[in-house]
Amino acid sequence: LPTPSLCNAKHKESDI
């Protein structure tokens, strides 16, 4: 499973 940090980064990128 991907680290929470990675998930957060992906979410942030999607938010942009």
ABEGO torsion letter per residue (X at the ends): XBBAAAAAAAAAAAAX
